[in-house]
């Protein structure tokens, strides 16, 4: 039995290491497609347009909103973030597992539109480690770091909306745990309705001696 592709939403506190985790997951396993989000924020050092994000102006982003070009979009720390619709729908149609790395507002919107989506929330082993990682980036001002910590307080209120939490302490262990969570999720009854229906029909036929 081959499962259809599923939509996987990965969120987490800023500084929890989502980007590093996603990069390593895709290096280690070739079974995933990572959807590239669009944003109006400036690229960080080492980020490339079309690789980490599609970097656009506010006007360009709002034009795409008017064209219903996003699966979801939200404002985070004064910048727009959104998931382009075409890529996601095409990959799912072709049976690929698609990973969206988006913040919690967008994740909850995705769950409304795609009730069968798998939601994973990445957390650091401690708040002290979270602060250390944010400071260690060297790319954020003190004001932005405090904004992100304040945002984490708000995000912590909705963690229960996710199917699993992922503690990002040891990277390799975390990557393998996430992969196993996704594999197990393929076997959820709600993701195998056609198979279950066929099995029921076959059982009825068998009971009739057909």
FENPEPE-V987848 format. One record per residue. RES is the residue in one small letter. SS is DSSP state (H for helix, E for strand, L for the rest). PSI is psi in whole degrees, 0 to 359 (none if undefined). D_LAST is the distance of its C-alpha to the last C-alpha in Angstrom with 2 decimals. Layout:
BEGIN
res:RES ss:SS psi:PSI d_last:D_LAST
res:RES ss:SS psi:PSI d_last:D_LAST
END
This chain:
BEGIN
res:x ss:L psi:127 d_last:23.06
res:x ss:L psi:124 d_last:26.12
res:x ss:L psi:154 d_last:27.58
res:x ss:L psi:161 d_last:29.35
res:x ss:L psi:146 d_last:33.12
res:x ss:L psi:158 d_last:34.68
res:x ss:E psi:123 d_last:38.08
res:x ss:E psi:122 d_last:40.44
res:x ss:E psi:122 d_last:43.67
res:x ss:E psi:121 d_last:46.51
res:x ss:E psi:179 d_last:49.56
res:x ss:E psi:165 d_last:52.46
res:x ss:L psi:144 d_last:56.16
res:x ss:L psi:126 d_last:58.42
res:x ss:L psi:356 d_last:59.63
res:x ss:L psi:346 d_last:56.55
res:x ss:L psi:25 d_last:55.89
res:x ss:H psi:314 d_last:52.85
res:x ss:H psi:314 d_last:54.09
res:x ss:H psi:319 d_last:54.76
res:x ss:H psi:315 d_last:51.42
res:x ss:H psi:319 d_last:49.51
res:x ss:H psi:315 d_last:51.55
res:x ss:H psi:324 d_last:50.78
res:x ss:H psi:316 d_last:47.06
res:x ss:H psi:330 d_last:46.79
res:x ss:H psi:322 d_last:48.97
res:x ss:H psi:329 d_last:46.86
res:x ss:L psi:134 d_last:43.35
res:x ss:L psi:21 d_last:42.43
res:x ss:L psi:4 d_last:39.23
res:x ss:E psi:151 d_last:41.01
res:x ss:E psi:127 d_last:42.67
res:x ss:E psi:117 d_last:45.68
res:x ss:E psi:133 d_last:46.44
res:x ss:L psi:122 d_last:50.18
res:x ss:E psi:161 d_last:51.74
res:x ss:E psi:141 d_last:54.62
res:x ss:E psi:157 d_last:57.77
res:x ss:L psi:0 d_last:61.30
res:x ss:L psi:162 d_last:62.85
res:x ss:L psi:147 d_last:65.05
res:x ss:L psi:142 d_last:63.64
res:x ss:L psi:168 d_last:64.56
res:x ss:L psi:128 d_last:66.23
res:x ss:L psi:350 d_last:63.86
res:x ss:L psi:145 d_last:61.28
res:x ss:L psi:137 d_last:60.42
res:x ss:E psi:128 d_last:59.28
res:x ss:L psi:355 d_last:55.68
res:x ss:L psi:291 d_last:55.02
res:x ss:L psi:316 d_last:55.46
res:x ss:E psi:164 d_last:55.67
res:x ss:E psi:113 d_last:56.43
res:x ss:E psi:119 d_last:59.95
res:x ss:L psi:170 d_last:60.92
res:x ss:L psi:165 d_last:63.53
res:x ss:H psi:320 d_last:63.06
res:x ss:H psi:317 d_last:63.33
res:x ss:H psi:319 d_last:60.62
res:x ss:H psi:314 d_last:58.28
res:x ss:H psi:330 d_last:58.92
res:x ss:H psi:318 d_last:58.31
res:x ss:H psi:326 d_last:54.83
res:x ss:H psi:315 d_last:54.21
res:x ss:H psi:338 d_last:55.18
res:x ss:L psi:8 d_last:52.64
res:x ss:L psi:41 d_last:49.77
res:x ss:L psi:5 d_last:49.58
res:x ss:E psi:144 d_last:48.71
res:x ss:E psi:320 d_last:45.60
res:x ss:E psi:157 d_last:48.18
res:x ss:E psi:155 d_last:51.92
res:x ss:E psi:168 d_last:54.48
res:x ss:E psi:129 d_last:58.13
res:x ss:E psi:122 d_last:59.01
res:x ss:L psi:47 d_last:62.66
res:x ss:L psi:11 d_last:63.85
res:x ss:E psi:149 d_last:61.64
res:x ss:E psi:142 d_last:58.51
res:x ss:E psi:140 d_last:55.32
res:x ss:E psi:158 d_last:52.13
res:x ss:E psi:111 d_last:48.80
res:x ss:E psi:134 d_last:48.45
res:x ss:H psi:315 d_last:45.27
res:x ss:H psi:312 d_last:44.41
res:x ss:H psi:311 d_last:44.08
res:x ss:H psi:311 d_last:41.82
res:x ss:H psi:322 d_last:39.37
res:x ss:H psi:318 d_last:39.19
res:x ss:H psi:317 d_last:38.62
res:x ss:H psi:319 d_last:35.84
res:x ss:H psi:327 d_last:34.15
res:x ss:L psi:8 d_last:34.35
res:x ss:L psi:15 d_last:32.72
res:x ss:L psi:147 d_last:36.02
res:x ss:E psi:125 d_last:37.19
res:x ss:E psi:127 d_last:40.30
res:x ss:E psi:128 d_last:43.10
res:x ss:E psi:122 d_last:45.58
res:x ss:E psi:96 d_last:48.81
res:x ss:L psi:163 d_last:50.16
res:x ss:L psi:174 d_last:52.18
res:x ss:H psi:325 d_last:50.88
res:x ss:H psi:312 d_last:51.50
res:x ss:H psi:322 d_last:49.33
res:x ss:H psi:317 d_last:46.63
res:x ss:H psi:326 d_last:46.29
res:x ss:H psi:319 d_last:46.12
res:x ss:H psi:318 d_last:43.36
res:x ss:H psi:328 d_last:41.35
res:x ss:H psi:318 d_last:41.73
res:x ss:H psi:328 d_last:40.47
res:x ss:L psi:81 d_last:37.85
res:x ss:L psi:338 d_last:36.61
res:x ss:L psi:3 d_last:34.41
res:x ss:L psi:148 d_last:37.48
res:x ss:E psi:122 d_last:38.52
res:x ss:E psi:123 d_last:42.16
res:x ss:E psi:134 d_last:44.36
res:x ss:E psi:120 d_last:48.01
res:x ss:E psi:130 d_last:50.50
res:x ss:E psi:149 d_last:53.40
res:x ss:L psi:166 d_last:56.43
res:x ss:L psi:340 d_last:57.14
res:x ss:L psi:164 d_last:60.06
res:x ss:H psi:326 d_last:62.04
res:x ss:H psi:320 d_last:65.00
res:x ss:H psi:324 d_last:62.88
res:x ss:H psi:311 d_last:61.73
res:x ss:H psi:319 d_last:65.37
res:x ss:H psi:319 d_last:66.31
res:x ss:H psi:320 d_last:63.68
res:x ss:H psi:315 d_last:64.73
res:x ss:H psi:321 d_last:68.37
res:x ss:H psi:339 d_last:67.60
res:x ss:H psi:320 d_last:66.11
res:x ss:L psi:13 d_last:69.63
res:x ss:L psi:355 d_last:68.31
res:x ss:L psi:144 d_last:68.56
res:x ss:L psi:165 d_last:71.67
res:x ss:H psi:323 d_last:72.35
res:x ss:H psi:316 d_last:71.60
res:x ss:H psi:321 d_last:68.17
res:x ss:H psi:316 d_last:67.32
res:x ss:H psi:324 d_last:68.24
res:x ss:H psi:318 d_last:66.12
res:x ss:H psi:323 d_last:63.10
res:x ss:H psi:320 d_last:63.71
res:x ss:H psi:320 d_last:64.07
res:x ss:H psi:324 d_last:60.84
res:x ss:H psi:325 d_last:59.13
res:x ss:H psi:317 d_last:60.23
res:x ss:H psi:318 d_last:58.44
res:x ss:H psi:328 d_last:55.29
res:x ss:H psi:341 d_last:55.09
res:x ss:H psi:340 d_last:54.31
res:x ss:H psi:12 d_last:50.85
res:x ss:H psi:329 d_last:49.54
res:x ss:H psi:347 d_last:47.05
res:x ss:H psi:349 d_last:45.13
res:x ss:L psi:151 d_last:43.99
res:x ss:L psi:319 d_last:41.03
res:x ss:E psi:151 d_last:43.17
res:x ss:E psi:150 d_last:46.83
res:x ss:E psi:114 d_last:47.99
res:x ss:E psi:111 d_last:51.34
res:x ss:L psi:84 d_last:53.10
res:x ss:L psi:288 d_last:55.51
res:x ss:L psi:118 d_last:54.73
res:x ss:H psi:311 d_last:53.34
res:x ss:H psi:319 d_last:51.20
res:x ss:H psi:317 d_last:49.61
res:x ss:H psi:317 d_last:49.03
res:x ss:H psi:315 d_last:47.35
res:x ss:H psi:322 d_last:44.93
res:x ss:H psi:318 d_last:44.15
res:x ss:H psi:317 d_last:43.45
res:x ss:H psi:317 d_last:41.13
res:x ss:H psi:324 d_last:39.16
res:x ss:H psi:317 d_last:38.95
res:x ss:H psi:317 d_last:37.47
res:x ss:H psi:315 d_last:34.92
res:x ss:H psi:324 d_last:33.80
res:x ss:H psi:336 d_last:33.62
res:x ss:L psi:336 d_last:30.96
res:x ss:L psi:8 d_last:28.55
res:x ss:L psi:138 d_last:29.30
res:x ss:H psi:322 d_last:26.27
res:x ss:H psi:342 d_last:28.08
res:x ss:H psi:6 d_last:28.18
res:x ss:L psi:38 d_last:24.46
res:x ss:H psi:321 d_last:22.98
res:x ss:H psi:317 d_last:20.70
res:x ss:H psi:316 d_last:19.31
res:x ss:H psi:317 d_last:18.86
res:x ss:H psi:316 d_last:17.15
res:x ss:H psi:321 d_last:14.60
res:x ss:H psi:318 d_last:14.10
res:x ss:H psi:315 d_last:13.70
res:x ss:H psi:320 d_last:11.09
res:x ss:H psi:323 d_last:9.05
res:x ss:H psi:319 d_last:9.81
res:x ss:H psi:316 d_last:8.76
res:x ss:H psi:318 d_last:5.20
res:x ss:H psi:319 d_last:5.55
res:x ss:H psi:335 d_last:7.54
res:x ss:L psi:357 d_last:5.55
res:x ss:L psi:21 d_last:3.82
res:x ss:L psi:none d_last:0.00
END
